[in-house]
Structures are given as structure tokens and as C-alpha cells.
Amino acid sequence: MRLFIAIDLPDSIRAALSREQARLRAACAGNKDIRWTRPEGVHVTLKFLGEVAAPRLPEVIGVLSKFGSFDSFEIEVAGFGFFPSARRPRVFWAGLEAPPALAHLAGRIEAAMEPLGFPREDREFHPHLTLARIESQRPQPVLQAALDQGGPANFGRFAASEFFLFESKLKPGGAEYSRLARFAGSDGSSS
């Protein structure tokens, strides 16, 4: 099983991102270097676990269930960017503005998963929403022009009060994600 831990988006923000993604995709029509993500699969990844044997699933859920509560916090979805840079883009993303509580939550999850054999990320946590992957690693002037024409990008705010363990199944049309377990902050209970 291919697993990851993430915060899901409310439908209103997912719909706003989907509309903007469709506008940008139309502007870049014919560009085979850009692989757009499916809007229903956009999420805030806290920890990618990778391939996990099915018998280990209860162990992972058990550790996350004992994780302890966290206070909910606000996340604003605004702006765009590229990893590693616009000159050599591999990932096109929508930005997240969040308090330190988001990075703290991701760090706690990293620490909780490490004893199970999931190594810590060697990169600093940079929260974002992946909208596309770029194969060529060349500048994307058409995409940049479409971004410039679109004006300020603000897709709204939401309260992050829970996270999920997801399974990712790779299919010919792109990855499909399923929620396997929910873990609530201090405002709710896990299930």
C-alpha cells in the first residue's frame, strides 16, 4: 500500500483551485511538459510514507491514534510558485499561509513515524498544494504569462482541525486517493 498523511481541503477551496487550474491548463494547451494534478487529489501533505505492507497498517493507525490532540489553526490558500525555481521548475504549486502550528504538526508526525522505520525528511517542511509537475525543467513562459494575467490568487481560508491517513493507488489516468483513517484535533475525536 502506498500511504501518506495529509490535511484535506474543503470543497469550496478545491472548487476555486479547480477553476483556476482549468484556466491555466487551457492557456498551456498543447504543452506536454506539464502534467496537471487532478483537483480531487490536491491536499496538504504532512508526511509521505511510501510503500507500506498491509499488515503494518494497524501499527501506523495505532501510533497516529495515540498522537494526541492539537489545536486547530487557520490556513489561507494564496499565491503560486515553483520548486525548485521558475527557471528550473519541477513542481508548480499554490501557496499556503499558515501559523507555525502547521510546521509543528508536521514535525510531530515525522517524530511519531520515525520509530516505525519511516525516516525523517531531509528537506525543510514547505507547505504547498501541488497543481502540476513539469517534466522538462525549463522555464514555462506561457504558464507565467497566464499567471500574470490572472491577478492576485487568493482561494480562501479554512480551519485545519483534522488530518487523514490516505492510500494512493496509481492508475493510468493519475493517482486515486482514499481516506483510510481520520485523526481529529482537540475540537473532535478520531475515527
C-alpha positions in Angstrom: 0.0 0.0 0.0 1.3 3.5 -0.9 0.4 5.7 2.1 0.7 9.4 3.1 -0.6 11.6 5.9 -2.3 14.9 4.9 -4.8 17.6 5.6 -7.7 17.6 3.2 -9.2 20.7 1.6 -12.8 21.9 2.0 -14.9 21.7 -1.2 -15.1 25.5 -1.6 -11.3 25.8 -1.8 -11.0 22.7 -4.0 -13.6 24.2 -6.4 -11.8 27.6 -6.6 -8.4 25.8 -7.3 -10.0 23.6 -9.9 -11.4 26.7 -11.8 -8.0 28.4 -11.7 -6.2 25.2 -12.7 -8.6 24.8 -15.7 -7.9 28.4 -16.8 -4.1 27.8 -16.6 -4.4 24.4 -18.3 -6.3 26.0 -21.2 -3.6 28.7 -21.5 -1.0 26.0 -21.7 -2.9 23.7 -24.0 -0.5 21.6 -26.1 2.3 21.8 -23.6 3.2 18.1 -23.0 5.8 19.0 -20.4 3.1 19.9 -17.8 1.3 17.1 -16.1 -1.7 18.6 -14.2 -2.8 17.0 -10.9 -6.5 16.0 -10.5 -8.3 18.6 -8.4 -9.9 16.0 -6.2 -6.4 14.8 -5.2 -5.0 18.1 -4.1 -4.1 18.1 -0.3 -1.6 19.4 2.2 0.9 16.6 2.6 2.3 16.3 6.1 4.3 13.0 5.7 4.7 10.7 2.7 5.2 7.1 4.0 5.6 5.4 0.7 5.1 1.6 0.2 3.8 0.0 3.4 2.9 -3.7 3.8 -0.8 -4.1 4.5 -0.1 -6.0 7.8 1.7 -2.8 9.1 -1.4 -0.6 8.6 -2.8 -1.2 12.1 0.5 -0.2 13.6 0.6 3.1 11.7 -3.0 3.9 12.6 -2.3 2.9 16.2 0.6 5.3 16.5 -1.4 8.1 14.9 -4.4 7.4 17.1 -2.2 7.9 20.2 -0.7 11.0 18.7 -2.5 13.4 21.0 -4.6 16.4 20.3 -3.6 19.6 18.5 -5.4 23.0 18.4 -7.0 23.8 15.1 -5.4 26.6 13.1 -6.3 28.7 10.0 -4.7 28.1 6.6 -5.0 30.5 3.8 -4.5 29.3 0.2 -2.9 32.1 -1.8 -0.3 32.7 -4.4 1.7 30.4 -6.8 5.3 29.2 -7.1 7.6 26.6 -8.5 10.0 24.1 -6.9 13.0 24.4 -7.1 12.5 27.7 -9.0 10.8 29.3 -12.0 14.0 28.9 -14.0 14.1 25.1 -13.5 10.6 24.1 -12.5 9.7 20.6 -11.5 6.6 21.4 -9.5 4.0 24.2 -9.9 2.1 24.9 -6.6 -0.4 27.0 -4.9 0.9 28.6 -1.7 -0.3 28.1 1.9 -0.1 30.8 4.6 -0.3 29.2 8.0 0.9 29.8 11.5 3.9 27.8 12.9 1.3 25.3 14.2 1.3 23.6 10.7 5.0 23.0 10.7 4.9 21.9 14.3 2.1 19.4 13.4 4.2 18.0 10.5 7.3 17.8 12.8 5.3 15.9 15.4 4.1 13.4 12.8 7.7 13.0 11.5 8.8 12.2 15.1 5.9 9.8 15.6 6.6 7.9 12.4 10.4 7.6 12.8 10.3 4.8 15.4 8.2 2.8 12.9 11.1 3.0 10.4 9.9 5.9 8.3 12.9 8.2 8.0 12.6 11.9 8.6 12.6 14.2 5.5 15.9 15.8 4.9 14.3 18.9 3.4 12.7 21.7 5.4 8.9 21.4 5.5 7.4 23.8 2.9 3.6 23.5 2.9 2.1 23.8 -0.6 -0.6 22.3 -2.9 0.9 20.6 -6.0 -1.1 21.7 -9.1 1.3 20.3 -11.8 4.5 18.5 -12.3 6.8 19.7 -15.1 8.9 17.2 -17.0 11.4 19.4 -18.9 12.7 21.6 -16.0 12.7 24.5 -18.5 11.1 27.9 -17.8 7.4 28.0 -18.7 6.8 31.4 -20.2 3.2 30.7 -21.3 2.3 29.5 -17.8 4.0 32.5 -16.3 2.1 34.9 -18.6 -1.2 33.2 -17.7 -0.3 33.7 -14.0 0.5 37.3 -14.6 -2.8 37.9 -16.4 -4.8 36.3 -13.6 -4.2 38.9 -11.0 -3.9 38.1 -7.3 -4.5 34.5 -6.4 -6.4 34.0 -3.2 -8.6 30.9 -2.8 -9.8 31.3 0.7 -9.1 30.2 4.3 -10.1 27.1 6.3 -9.6 25.7 9.7 -7.3 22.7 9.9 -8.8 20.6 12.7 -8.1 17.1 11.4 -5.7 15.1 9.2 -6.0 11.8 7.4 -4.1 8.7 6.5 -4.5 8.2 2.8 -3.8 5.4 0.4 -2.6 6.4 -3.1 -3.4 4.0 -5.9 -1.5 4.7 -9.2 -3.9 4.4 -12.2 -3.3 5.2 -15.9 -5.3 8.4 -15.5 -3.4 9.5 -12.4 -3.3 8.7 -8.7 -6.6 8.0 -6.8 -6.7 8.7 -3.1 -8.7 7.0 -0.4 -9.1 8.1 3.2 -8.2 5.2 5.5 -8.4 6.9 8.9 -9.2 10.3 10.3 -7.4 12.0 13.2 -9.0 15.0 14.8 -7.5 17.9 16.8 -8.8 19.0 20.1 -12.1 20.1 18.5 -13.2 16.5 17.6 -12.5 12.8 18.0 -10.5 10.4 15.9 -12.1 7.6 13.8 
